[in-house]
């Protein structure tokens, strides 16, 4: 084979190797979705060096640092997430990436304890967040409700009812779409309790306990959250409405009723 033939062969081999090489941005997204954040960060940084994928890569890098902050609460991770997300040129993102950026900004506000703005950012995109990573919708829904709840706690008690009505209304709609939704089942009961509708809170918690069995994980996390809500909040609140002399006995009876219900279901 002549020198030109060898050169052509090398070019062909190099081209085939390049064609088989995985795109760093695709690799970064896949590793991010698997929770392998260190490897995802390395791939995303590689993608960020390419002007064609820089914006998308910075979006992934920002979300990685948000996840690491969620795990460690290290402020440096939050600062880096903010820097990366704010540097993203949203004009070149596709529709799904714009949702990701929206969620990222909302998460930043949530972690900064700016609950009102976080809830407002999340509200229009909760449904669209279902197109992201497997748990993105669940987390966005929970963040939204938690943000509103914490905002409500800073308001006078007389002004909180509308906030909890808003939470309950969205969770009712969510349950019509997915009856096993963990945040919807939890927050429907929690919102009813916070609004003072303790009978509905008890009923919603009981229904949520049963619906939990429909979830892929059999609702272990949801049931633990509902159990804490009932035993530490709903039952004491119901007992507190009775005369002082009757409260201890009533609380004991309600606790026994709840334990019996759980054993049956």
Rosetta blueprint (number, residue, H / E / L):
1 X L
2 X L
3 X H
4 X H
5 X H
6 X H
7 X H
8 X H
9 X H
10 X H
11 X H
12 X H
13 X H
14 X H
15 X H
16 X H
17 X H
18 X H
19 X H
20 X H
21 X L
22 X L
23 X L
24 X H
25 X H
26 X H
27 X H
28 X H
29 X H
30 X H
31 X H
32 X H
33 X H
34 X L
35 X L
36 X L
37 X H
38 X H
39 X H
40 X H
41 X H
42 X H
43 X H
44 X H
45 X H
46 X H
47 X H
48 X H
49 X L
50 X L
51 X L
52 X L
53 X L
54 X H
55 X H
56 X H
57 X H
58 X H
59 X H
60 X H
61 X H
62 X H
63 X H
64 X H
65 X H
66 X H
67 X H
68 X H
69 X H
70 X H
71 X H
72 X H
73 X L
74 X L
75 X H
76 X H
77 X H
78 X H
79 X H
80 X H
81 X H
82 X H
83 X H
84 X H
85 X H
86 X H
87 X L
88 X L
89 X L
90 X H
91 X H
92 X H
93 X L
94 X L
95 X H
96 X H
97 X H
98 X H
99 X H
100 X H
101 X H
102 X H
103 X H
104 X H
105 X H
106 X H
107 X H
108 X H
109 X H
110 X H
111 X H
112 X L
113 X L
114 X L
115 X H
116 X H
117 X H
118 X H
119 X H
120 X H
121 X H
122 X H
123 X H
124 X L
125 X L
126 X L
127 X L
128 X H
129 X H
130 X H
131 X H
132 X L
133 X L
134 X L
135 X L
136 X H
137 X H
138 X H
139 X H
140 X H
141 X H
142 X H
143 X H
144 X H
145 X H
146 X H
147 X H
148 X H
149 X H
150 X H
151 X H
152 X H
153 X H
154 X L
155 X L
156 X L
157 X H
158 X H
159 X H
160 X L
161 X H
162 X H
163 X H
164 X H
165 X H
166 X H
167 X H
168 X H
169 X H
170 X H
171 X H
172 X H
173 X H
174 X H
175 X H
176 X H
177 X H
178 X L
179 X L
180 X L
181 X L
182 X H
183 X H
184 X H
185 X H
186 X H
187 X H
188 X H
189 X H
190 X H
191 X H
192 X H
193 X H
194 X H
195 X L
196 X L
197 X L
198 X H
199 X H
200 X H
201 X H
202 X H
203 X H
204 X H
205 X H
206 X H
207 X H
208 X H
209 X H
210 X H
211 X H
212 X H
213 X H
214 X H
215 X L
216 X L
217 X L
218 X L
219 X L
220 X H
221 X H
222 X H
223 X H
224 X H
225 X H
226 X H
227 X H
228 X H
229 X H
230 X H
231 X H
232 X H
233 X H
234 X H
235 X H
236 X H
237 X H
238 X H
239 X H
240 X H
241 X L
242 X L
243 X L
244 X H
245 X H
246 X H
247 X H
248 X H
249 X H
250 X H
251 X H
252 X H
253 X H
254 X H
255 X H
256 X H
257 X H
258 X H
259 X H
260 X H
261 X H
262 X H
263 X H
264 X H
265 X L
